[in-house]
Amino acid sequence: LLHREIARLLEAGFPIDKAAGTLLSRNPDGERRRVLEALRDGLAGGGTIAGSLQPALSPMEFSLLDASEKGGRIADGFSYLADFFTLRSRTRGQAVAGLVYPLLVLHLAIVPASLMLNFGKGLKHFFPTALGLLLVLYAAMAVVFFGIRALLARGERDAVTDRLLRRVPVFGTWRRAETLSRFCKVLEISLLAGRLPSEAVTLAASASNSALVRVAADRISGETAAGHPLGPSMAGDPAF
């Protein structure tokens, strides 16, 4: 929402410092106020937009806003981030909604499982067994959740892990699309900003959160700096 608000004010002709001041005048709460104050104070001290916001940004957000600012397309950068996070939020919401039914079934399955384990022992043993099974279920869910998060973080640094994640049905396709969407947007903005292709591809890779793309970009950047065209180098690499 904050990215969207800033983008709309910039598109309406507000300078970035006036946009920050306007949004602060609405008395926002919590993190939104801290981010806007950091933007206002950073700009007042002669800092850049991306630099002022960097403590509150992910590496992808910083890379994209930095490229947008240097290319004079800062409104486009904020607008893209708003679209990106809207899509991510909608996708996650659909995923969570899809998990409701199987989680409900798992919880309901505890009742017959507890009855079977305590067959002939009376109801006084039922509740401790049900509670124990419930704790086991939650522990397994926690292991899966944190395991997936660890794999995703490793996929940003390790090309082998990234390649394996891409092969996971459905999730791998979504991850690849999201990765390349970020890469292409930062690459576009960087090239429009007048960056050399060898620089633009490295900057775009840093925003991708993909180890495969970063490895490919390192190779392509060297080839492009040596005079090879960017497009064929990318087209011939499986990361793209």
Secondary structure, DSSP 8 states (H G I E B T S, - for coil): -HHHHHHHHHHTT--HHHHHHHHHTT---HHHHHHHHHHHHHHHTT--HHHHHGGGS-HHHHHHHHHHHHTT-HHHHHHHHHHHHHHHHHHHHHHHHHHHHHHHHHHHHHHHHHHHHTTTT-GGGHHHHHHHHHHHHHHHHHHHHHHHHHHHHHHTT-HHHHHHHHTSTTHHHHHHHHHHHHHHHHHHHHHHTT--HHHHHHHHHHTTT-HHHHHHHHHHHHHHHTT--HHHHHHTSTT-
